[in-house]
C-alpha cells in the first residue's frame, strides 16, 4: 500500500484507492497511470512517458489518453482532496488539496448547486404559471361554448 494522503492509500495489488470508508476501483491501465503520478508527487507524468508506458504494445491515440484520464478522474472524485491536473504541453500531476483549498472547493460546489436549485425553482414556477393559464383558458373556452 502506497500512502497518497494521511487518509487515502493506493493498493496496487488490488487495483484500488482505499480510505475514508470509500474504495475507488481502477483498471490495469489506470493503475499504471496512477503509479506514474505517485512516483514523485512533485513531478509530472509526462505525455511521452505515459505513451511509452501505457501504450507500449498498442496503437496510441490522444483520444484514448484523454478518455482514460477522464475515467480516472471520475473514479477518484469520491476523494474531494484529490485532483488530477493537466499541465498544458507537459503532462499530468496528482494534486492534493490543502484543507483551505478543500473548503474553498466545497464552497464553490455548494454555490453552484444553489444556483442550479434556484434556476430549477424558477423554471418550475414559470411552468406552473403557464400550466395554470392554459388550464384557465381551456375552462373559459368550455364555459363560453356552453353559454
Secondary structure as GFF3:
##gff-version 3
##sequence-region A 1 147
A	DSSP	beta_strand	2	3	.	.	.	ID=ss1
A	DSSP	beta_strand	8	11	.	.	.	ID=ss2
A	DSSP	beta_strand	16	19	.	.	.	ID=ss3
A	DSSP	beta_strand	22	25	.	.	.	ID=ss4
A	DSSP	alpha_helix	28	39	.	.	.	ID=ss5
A	DSSP	beta_strand	45	46	.	.	.	ID=ss6
A	DSSP	alpha_helix	47	54	.	.	.	ID=ss7
A	DSSP	alpha_helix	62	76	.	.	.	ID=ss8
A	DSSP	beta_strand	82	87	.	.	.	ID=ss9
A	DSSP	beta_strand	91	96	.	.	.	ID=ss10
A	DSSP	alpha_helix	99	146	.	.	.	ID=ss11
###
